[in-house]
Amino acid sequence: MNINFFIIIVLMIFCYIIVNYYYLNLSKKIDLLKVSSEHKLHKDKVCNNGGIVFSTFFIFFFSLLYLSNNLTINWTNEIPRPYILFIVFIIFFLTALYDQFRGLHPVYRLIIQITLIFSALSTINFPLSNFIPTKIEYLLVLYFWVYIINCTNFIDGTDGMMSITNLNLYLNIIIFTYLTGNFTVAYDVSLILMPLTLVFLIFFNFPKAKMFIGDTGSVPMGYINGFLIFTLIAKGEFFFAFAIFSYPFLDVTVTLIKKTIKGHLPWARLYDYYFLKPVIQDGKSHLYVLSFTILNTFISLISTFMVYFFNNELFFLITIASSACLVIFFGKKR
């Protein structure tokens, strides 16, 4: 990491705290920027579109680092068309911004996501495997990338939940990259998003949360999460990629299957995700849910260290098992 990269990241953090506090105070004065908490998850109104500032800061400072050649690796040697990643991110952000204030039908939203991800496929190095035809791989990546976006979006429900879920992804990538020395574009993105997400969690999203990132943050970040995951898979790290995103994948997948079996549409807002149940059904605090999610993150990090020191990818099963147990624990009636 060069000194210019470090200086720009510190500047980003400092400016983000100031601007986001100003935006939060502005949201208290303008009703357009705050809503009543859904399903009585909060007593007071909260700012639910913190992603406006978050996404803007990410794309601005990411572009600054890229254009000034201060990223840790040469992106043009790593992915076919780096500029496509930026362009699609901005379009996702603008679409989510429109959806936040004007509303988009879920079907139209899905069509837009599929179209944008199709455009972003050129940022992934295909083929990803030696046994699946490339055209089938395109289709699978398209489907699961859209699914990752929506998993990230759905998990933004209780204080700090999406922040910790994303931090688990970024921290594991940073640590695993540092340990193995296999530096990729995923490492650069994680180095930018990790401090930004940590600041958002500590100052704005920790229970009792003052702000949620909302669709303007969760949808663009879901897109970036998908990029990180498929970048890892392209480097042969399939089990690692799945393990560090296993909690949102398992929670959302099981919930959607149960919802569909009962005859509901997948996008029906039933507030039935497992991480919501302790708060909605049992009256537990947001901190209660967050504490166990943080514990799951520590287990995931330990698992990553064990994979490296024992040179055995089976230790990633610890992360997957921990995520599965957390889903079961949250869903247990008390």
Beta strands, then each sheet from edge to edge (+ up, - down):
end
